[in-house]
Amino acid sequence: MRYVVVDSPAFYPYKAKRPAPLERLFAGSQQGDLRLCVPEVVVREVTRHYARAVGPVYRELRQAQHHAREVGVLPSDLNALASLPDKTDLISQYEQSLRHDIGRRKGEVLPLPQVEHQWVLDRIFGPLKPSKQDEDSYRDSLIWKSVVELAATKKSDDEIVFITNNSRDFGDGDGGLHEHLREDLVASDLDSDAVTLMATPKEYVDLYFAEQDRLRAQLEERILQPGPVRDDLEGTLADSMEGEPLPHVELHLPAEGDISDVRTESVNKIEEIEIADIYHLYDGEFVVGLAVKVDVDVSYTVAAPTGHDLEYAPRWGIDGVEADAPFLMNTEGRLLLLNFELAWDEGESAWRDVELLYGKGLEDR
C-alpha cells in the first residue's frame, strides 16, 4: 500500500474546486493501493487559507451593492446579499465538506501527533528542521511528526510519500529529505529513506499514473474491439448470470401477487458493453466497471394473494382455488441494462470476481 501525505500548498489556490492533479489523488484514493492522508494541521491550515480568500470576496460584494444603490441600480431598501450564506457558516461548511470528502474517498485525516514539548522546543531552538532560524515553524513540525507517526504504524513494505513544495524546510536541496528528518525516522526505528519527498501532486501523478493510464487505454481497446479479451469477457459475464438471482435489478413483471426469487433462467445474447470505469488495483490487476445490455430469460416465483382468483390460474392447474402457495412463471426475451464490476488480471489474461451491482429492465424485445 502507498500512503500519500499532502501538505497545505497542494490545495492552492484554496478554492472549493481543487486543482486537477490533487483531485486525481482524491479519486485515486478510492482505488487500488493508494491512500490519501491529510494531517489535521493541514485541514485547519487549508480552511484558514480558504477563509482568507473568502473575506475579500464578501467585502467586494458589499462595496458593489453600496455603489449600485448610490447610482440607483438597486433600491435602497433591497439587500441583494441577503441570500448569501453567513461568511462564518460558509467557512465551516468548507471544512466539513473537506473532511467528508477525504473520508468518502477512503482517505484519512491524520490526528494531531502525540508530541512532547521538549521535542518541539528542540526543533525551535536548535533549530532542527523543519524549523529554521528566527522562525518557530510550529505547524511544519506537527505536520512532519504526523508523517513519522504514520510511517511507524505501517508495514515495512508500505510506501510513504510526502508531498510538499516546502523544500527549504523539509528537503536536502537534491530532492530528498533533510538530514534532520532522516534522523527522526531512524530514531523511530524506521529506515532513513522510509519517506519519499515529492514537490507537487502533479509530480506524483506524472510518475505513478502514467503507466496506469497507458495500460488502461490498452485494456479499453481490447474490451471494445472483437478478440480474445472481448470473447472471454462475454463468456465470463454470461456464466456469472446463468441461474443467478437479480436482487438489485428493477423489473416490471406481468404478474399479480408477491413476486420473489427473480433470477436469470438463461442468457440469450450480450448486445452491448460500455466501459463505466477502469482503475488500477495492484501490479497487473485492474477493476473494470461495465454497463451491459443483455437479452435474458427471467424466471420468478409468484405467491398468489389469498382469496383472489388469478386470471391466468388455469394455466397452472389451480383454477378457482384460493391460492396462497408459490408457483413458477417465465418471461422470455427480457432486455436488461446491468452494471457489473469485475477484475482483470493482466498476467493471467483472465477475468474474475464478477459482481452484479444493480440494473433495470428495458423494453421487452
C-alpha positions, 0 to 999 in steps of 0.5 A, a space after each residue: 500500500 502507498 500512503 500519500 501525505 499532502 501538505 497545505 500548498 497542494 490545495 492552492 489556490 484554496 478554492 472549493 474546486 481543487 486543482 486537477 492533479 490533487 483531485 486525481 489523488 482524491 479519486 485515486 484514493 478510492 482505488 487500488 493501493 493508494 491512500 490519501 492522508 491529510 494531517 489535521 494541521 493541514 485541514 485547519 491550515 487549508 480552511 484558514 487559507 480558504 477563509 482568507 480568500 473568502 473575506 475579500 470576496 464578501 467585502 467586494 460584494 458589499 462595496 458593489 451593492 453600496 455603489 449600485 444603490 448610490 447610482 440607483 441600480 438597486 433600491 435602497 431598501 433591497 439587500 441583494 446579499 441577503 441570500 448569501 450564506 453567513 461568511 462564518 457558516 460558509 467557512 465551516 461548511 468548507 471544512 466539513 465538506 473537506 473532511 467528508 470528502 477525504 473520508 468518502 474517498 477512503 482517505 484519512 485525516 491524520 490526528 494531531 501527533 502525540 508530541 512532547 514539548 521538549 521535542 518541539 522546543 528542540 526543533 525551535 531552538 536548535 533549530 532542527 528542521 523543519 524549523 529554521 532560524 528566527 522562525 518557530 515553524 510550529 505547524 511544519 513540525 506537527 505536520 512532519 511528526 504526523 508523517 513519522 507517526 504514520 510511517 511507524 504504524 505501517 508495514 515495512 513494505 508500505 510506501 510513504 510519500 510526502 508531498 510538499 513544495 516546502 523544500 527549504 524546510 523539509 528537503 536536502 536541496 537534491 530532492 530528498 529529505 533533510 538530514 534532520 528528518 532522516 534522523 527522526 525516522 531512524 530514531 523511530 526505528 524506521 529506515 532513513 529513506 522510509 519517506 519519499 519527498 515529492 514537490 507537487 501532486 502533479 509530480 506524483 501523478 506524472 510518475 505513478 499514473 502514467 503507466 496506469 493510464 497507458 495500460 488502461 487505454 490498452 485494456 479499453 481497446 481490447 474490451 471494445 474491439 472483437 478478440 480474445 479479451 472481448 470473447 472471454 469477457 462475454 463468456 465470463 459475464 454470461 456464466 456469472 448470470 446463468 441461474 443467478 438471482 437479480 436482487 438489485 435489478 428493477 423489473 416490471 413483471 406481468 404478474 399479480 401477487 408477491 413476486 420473489 426469487 427473480 433470477 436469470 433462467 438463461 442468457 440469450 445474447 450480450 448486445 452491448 458493453 460500455 466501459 463505466 470505469 477502469 482503475 488500477 488495483 495492484 501490479 497487473 490487476 485492474 477493476 473494470 466497471 461495465 454497463 451491459 445490455 443483455 437479452 435474458 430469460 427471467 424466471 420468478 416465483 409468484 405467491 398468489 394473494 389469498 382469496 383472489 382468483 388469478 386470471 391466468 390460474 388455469 394455466 397452472 392447474 389451480 383454477 378457482 382455488 384460493 391460492 396462497 402457495 408459490 408457483 413458477 412463471 417465465 418471461 422470455 426475451 427480457 432486455 436488461 441494462 446491468 452494471 457489473 464490476 469485475 477484475 482483470 488480471 493482466 498476467 493471467 489474461 483472465 477475468 474474475 470476481 464478477 459482481 452484479 451491482 444493480 440494473 433495470 429492465 428495458 423494453 421487452 424485445 
